[in-house]
Amino acid sequence: MRERKSVKFNLQKQEHQNGHLSPFKVAKLFDPDATWDKDQLGDVLHWIRQSLALVCGLLWGAIPLVGGIWFILFLLLSSGIIYAYYALVLKIDEEDFGGHGALLQEGLFASISLFLLTWILVYSLGHF
């Protein structure tokens, strides 16, 4: 039984080293010394932006806020948080990932859609 576990552990270890299964640790999100490939960083930036869109949409709709200034505020807040995350927290060289433009637009249009959807739904359902 012990041999079976060690063989299984060695197989899992080899799969992780070959890149077939890449374990993701939450500590990596705040580690400036961690190595990132373009897909991993893009996924993280995308999901940060989506979660921010959901929170802002729920908040904007519940308060209730109306007007284009709040939409612009969301765009500035979202882009500012993404920029601060990759430039100040991770301290990566943005040129390795396609520059500021590529990193800042990662997940932008999907987050705008989610933000507007939640903002409109919460506002309409809660205040009419």
N, C-alpha and C positions, 0 to 999 in steps of 0.2 A: 504494500500500500504506500509506503514511504517513497519507493522508487517511482511509482506512478505519479505522485505529486511533484517530485523533482523533475521528471520528464515533462510533465504538463507545464510547470513553471518555466523550464528552459525553452520550450516551444513558444510560450507567450513572450518571453524575453526576446527571442530571435525575431518574432513578428514585429515587436515594438522597434527593434533596431533596424529592421528592413524598411520601416516606414509604412507598413501596411496598416497598422493601428497606431495612431499617434495620440498618446494620452495627453489630455489638456488639464493643467492644474490652475486653480484660481490664483495662486500666488504669482503665476507668470504674468497676470494682468497688470501687476504693479511693480514688476522687476525690470529696471532699466538695463540690466545686463543680459536679459533673455534674448534669444535669437528668434526672429520672426521671419516667416516667408510671406509672400505677398497675399496668398489666399487666407492664411490665418489672421493676419492683421486686418484685411478687408472684412472678414466675417465678424471680428470683434468690433470694429468701428460701425459696421452695419447694425449689429444688435444693440449697441449702446444708443445709437440714433433712434432705433425703433422703440426701445423702452422709454427714452425721453419723449418721443412723439406721443406715446400712449399716456404718459403721466401728464404732459402739458395739455393734451386734448381733453382729458378728463377734468383737469383743473380749470381750464379756460371755459369749458361748458358748464361746470357746476357753479362757477362764481356769479353770474354769467357775464362774460366779456364779449363785446362785439366790435367789429371794425378791423380794417386792414393793418392798423398799427400793431395789433396783437399777433397777426400772422408774421409780420416782419420781425417782431420781437422773438418769436419762435425760431425763425431762420437764424437770427443772430446768436441766440442762446445755443442752439443746436451746433452751429458751426464753431462757435467759441469753445464749447465743451470738447468737441472732437479735436480741435487744434491744440487745446491745452493738454488733452490726454496724450496725443502722440508726440508733441513737442516737449512738454514739460515733465510728464510722468514717465513715458517710455524713453525719451531722449534718443529717438531714432533719426537717422539721416533720411529725410524725406525724398531725396533724389534717388535712393535705392528702390523706392516704391512708386516712382512715377511723378514725383513732385507734389507740391501742396494741392494743386487742383485735383489730382486723382484721389488723394486721400480725403480731401474735404467733400467731394461729391459721392463718396462711397455710401450708398444707402440713402442718399438725400431725397430722391424722388419717391421712393417707397415710404419714407418717413413723412413726407409732406402729405401723401395720400392717407396714411394712417392717422396723422394729426387732424386733418380736416374731417375725416370720417368720424372720429371720436368726438371732436369738438361739436360738430353739427348734431350728431345723435344725442349726446348728453344735453346739449342746450335745448334741442327740440323736445325731447322726452321729458325733461325736467321743468321746463318753464312755459309749456303751452298746455 
